[in-house]
Structures are given as C-alpha cells and as structure tokens.
Amino acid sequence: MTRSRKKVPITGITTADSDKAFKKREHRRERSAVRDALATGWEPPHPKGFGDPWDGDKDGKRYVTGGQATVLRK
C-alpha cells in the first residue's frame, strides 16, 4: 500500500479512531426509547433525535485545505 492515497481530503476533527462506541451507545439509547414507547402506547421518538454526529467522539468531519500531502497519506 505504498502508493495508496485518499482521494478527498476530508478528515475527522479530533484524533478519535472511530465513532463506533458513540454509535453503539446512541443506537442502544434509541432502541430503549422505542421499546419503552411501544410498551406504554406512546408515539415512538423520531430517529433523528439520537446520534447527532456533532456530539460524537470525532465531532463530525471537515474538508482540509493546505498540507495536502500529509492529509492524503493513509
């Protein structure tokens, strides 16, 4: 993979490895809320209310300008 390069310079804002743990927590919280709503007969919550990427570990992504060689290296 010596010559492998990213095609688009978009990276996570922080240095977290991945959003996997955040996504697991949020999906579990959503499933719990839906399960509770179904048990009580209430309206299930909207799915967009859970897992906002700006609250996650990586805090979203951004387009990086300048220093392209270091950003595009895998």
MODELLER restraints for C-alpha pairs under 7 A, 6 or more apart:
rsr = mdl.restraints
at = mdl.atoms
rsr.add(forms.Gaussian(group=physical.xy_distance, feature=features.Distance(at['CA:4:A'], at['CA:74:A']), mean=6.87, stdev=0.5))
rsr.add(forms.Gaussian(group=physical.xy_distance, feature=features.Distance(at['CA:5:A'], at['CA:72:A']), mean=5.60, stdev=0.5))
rsr.add(forms.Gaussian(group=physical.xy_distance, feature=features.Distance(at['CA:5:A'], at['CA:73:A']), mean=5.41, stdev=0.5))
rsr.add(forms.Gaussian(group=physical.xy_distance, feature=features.Distance(at['CA:5:A'], at['CA:74:A']), mean=5.95, stdev=0.5))
rsr.add(forms.Gaussian(group=physical.xy_distance, feature=features.Distance(at['CA:6:A'], at['CA:72:A']), mean=4.90, stdev=0.5))
rsr.add(forms.Gaussian(group=physical.xy_distance, feature=features.Distance(at['CA:6:A'], at['CA:73:A']), mean=6.53, stdev=0.5))
rsr.add(forms.Gaussian(group=physical.xy_distance, feature=features.Distance(at['CA:6:A'], at['CA:74:A']), mean=6.63, stdev=0.5))
rsr.add(forms.Gaussian(group=physical.xy_distance, feature=features.Distance(at['CA:9:A'], at['CA:63:A']), mean=5.93, stdev=0.5))
rsr.add(forms.Gaussian(group=physical.xy_distance, feature=features.Distance(at['CA:9:A'], at['CA:64:A']), mean=5.61, stdev=0.5))
rsr.add(forms.Gaussian(group=physical.xy_distance, feature=features.Distance(at['CA:9:A'], at['CA:71:A']), mean=6.09, stdev=0.5))
rsr.add(forms.Gaussian(group=physical.xy_distance, feature=features.Distance(at['CA:9:A'], at['CA:72:A']), mean=5.95, stdev=0.5))
rsr.add(forms.Gaussian(group=physical.xy_distance, feature=features.Distance(at['CA:10:A'], at['CA:61:A']), mean=6.55, stdev=0.5))
rsr.add(forms.Gaussian(group=physical.xy_distance, feature=features.Distance(at['CA:10:A'], at['CA:62:A']), mean=5.47, stdev=0.5))
rsr.add(forms.Gaussian(group=physical.xy_distance, feature=features.Distance(at['CA:10:A'], at['CA:63:A']), mean=4.49, stdev=0.5))
rsr.add(forms.Gaussian(group=physical.xy_distance, feature=features.Distance(at['CA:10:A'], at['CA:64:A']), mean=5.95, stdev=0.5))
rsr.add(forms.Gaussian(group=physical.xy_distance, feature=features.Distance(at['CA:11:A'], at['CA:61:A']), mean=5.49, stdev=0.5))
rsr.add(forms.Gaussian(group=physical.xy_distance, feature=features.Distance(at['CA:11:A'], at['CA:62:A']), mean=5.79, stdev=0.5))
rsr.add(forms.Gaussian(group=physical.xy_distance, feature=features.Distance(at['CA:11:A'], at['CA:63:A']), mean=6.72, stdev=0.5))
rsr.add(forms.Gaussian(group=physical.xy_distance, feature=features.Distance(at['CA:12:A'], at['CA:58:A']), mean=5.63, stdev=0.5))
rsr.add(forms.Gaussian(group=physical.xy_distance, feature=features.Distance(at['CA:12:A'], at['CA:60:A']), mean=6.03, stdev=0.5))
rsr.add(forms.Gaussian(group=physical.xy_distance, feature=features.Distance(at['CA:12:A'], at['CA:61:A']), mean=4.36, stdev=0.5))
rsr.add(forms.Gaussian(group=physical.xy_distance, feature=features.Distance(at['CA:12:A'], at['CA:62:A']), mean=6.42, stdev=0.5))
rsr.add(forms.Gaussian(group=physical.xy_distance, feature=features.Distance(at['CA:13:A'], at['CA:58:A']), mean=5.98, stdev=0.5))
rsr.add(forms.Gaussian(group=physical.xy_distance, feature=features.Distance(at['CA:13:A'], at['CA:59:A']), mean=6.07, stdev=0.5))
rsr.add(forms.Gaussian(group=physical.xy_distance, feature=features.Distance(at['CA:13:A'], at['CA:60:A']), mean=6.31, stdev=0.5))
rsr.add(forms.Gaussian(group=physical.xy_distance, feature=features.Distance(at['CA:13:A'], at['CA:61:A']), mean=5.55, stdev=0.5))
rsr.add(forms.Gaussian(group=physical.xy_distance, feature=features.Distance(at['CA:13:A'], at['CA:62:A']), mean=6.49, stdev=0.5))
rsr.add(forms.Gaussian(group=physical.xy_distance, feature=features.Distance(at['CA:14:A'], at['CA:58:A']), mean=5.27, stdev=0.5))
rsr.add(forms.Gaussian(group=physical.xy_distance, feature=features.Distance(at['CA:14:A'], at['CA:59:A']), mean=6.78, stdev=0.5))
rsr.add(forms.Gaussian(group=physical.xy_distance, feature=features.Distance(at['CA:16:A'], at['CA:57:A']), mean=6.28, stdev=0.5))
rsr.add(forms.Gaussian(group=physical.xy_distance, feature=features.Distance(at['CA:16:A'], at['CA:58:A']), mean=5.55, stdev=0.5))
rsr.add(forms.Gaussian(group=physical.xy_distance, feature=features.Distance(at['CA:18:A'], at['CA:58:A']), mean=6.88, stdev=0.5))
rsr.add(forms.Gaussian(group=physical.xy_distance, feature=features.Distance(at['CA:19:A'], at['CA:56:A']), mean=6.72, stdev=0.5))
rsr.add(forms.Gaussian(group=physical.xy_distance, feature=features.Distance(at['CA:19:A'], at['CA:57:A']), mean=5.93, stdev=0.5))
rsr.add(forms.Gaussian(group=physical.xy_distance, feature=features.Distance(at['CA:19:A'], at['CA:58:A']), mean=6.29, stdev=0.5))
rsr.add(forms.Gaussian(group=physical.xy_distance, feature=features.Distance(at['CA:22:A'], at['CA:56:A']), mean=5.92, stdev=0.5))
rsr.add(forms.Gaussian(group=physical.xy_distance, feature=features.Distance(at['CA:22:A'], at['CA:57:A']), mean=6.49, stdev=0.5))
rsr.add(forms.Gaussian(group=physical.xy_distance, feature=features.Distance(at['CA:23:A'], at['CA:51:A']), mean=6.52, stdev=0.5))
rsr.add(forms.Gaussian(group=physical.xy_distance, feature=features.Distance(at['CA:26:A'], at['CA:50:A']), mean=5.98, stdev=0.5))
rsr.add(forms.Gaussian(group=physical.xy_distance, feature=features.Distance(at['CA:26:A'], at['CA:51:A']), mean=5.22, stdev=0.5))
rsr.add(forms.Gaussian(group=physical.xy_distance, feature=features.Distance(at['CA:30:A'], at['CA:50:A']), mean=6.31, stdev=0.5))
rsr.add(forms.Gaussian(group=physical.xy_distance, feature=features.Distance(at['CA:34:A'], at['CA:44:A']), mean=5.26, stdev=0.5))
rsr.add(forms.Gaussian(group=physical.xy_distance, feature=features.Distance(at['CA:34:A'], at['CA:45:A']), mean=6.62, stdev=0.5))
rsr.add(forms.Gaussian(group=physical.xy_distance, feature=features.Distance(at['CA:37:A'], at['CA:43:A']), mean=6.12, stdev=0.5))
rsr.add(forms.Gaussian(group=physical.xy_distance, feature=features.Distance(at['CA:37:A'], at['CA:44:A']), mean=5.27, stdev=0.5))
rsr.add(forms.Gaussian(group=physical.xy_distance, feature=features.Distance(at['CA:38:A'], at['CA:44:A']), mean=6.85, stdev=0.5))
rsr.add(forms.Gaussian(group=physical.xy_distance, feature=features.Distance(at['CA:53:A'], at['CA:59:A']), mean=6.03, stdev=0.5))
rsr.add(forms.Gaussian(group=physical.xy_distance, feature=features.Distance(at['CA:53:A'], at['CA:60:A']), mean=5.40, stdev=0.5))
rsr.add(forms.Gaussian(group=physical.xy_distance, feature=features.Distance(at['CA:54:A'], at['CA:60:A']), mean=5.24, stdev=0.5))
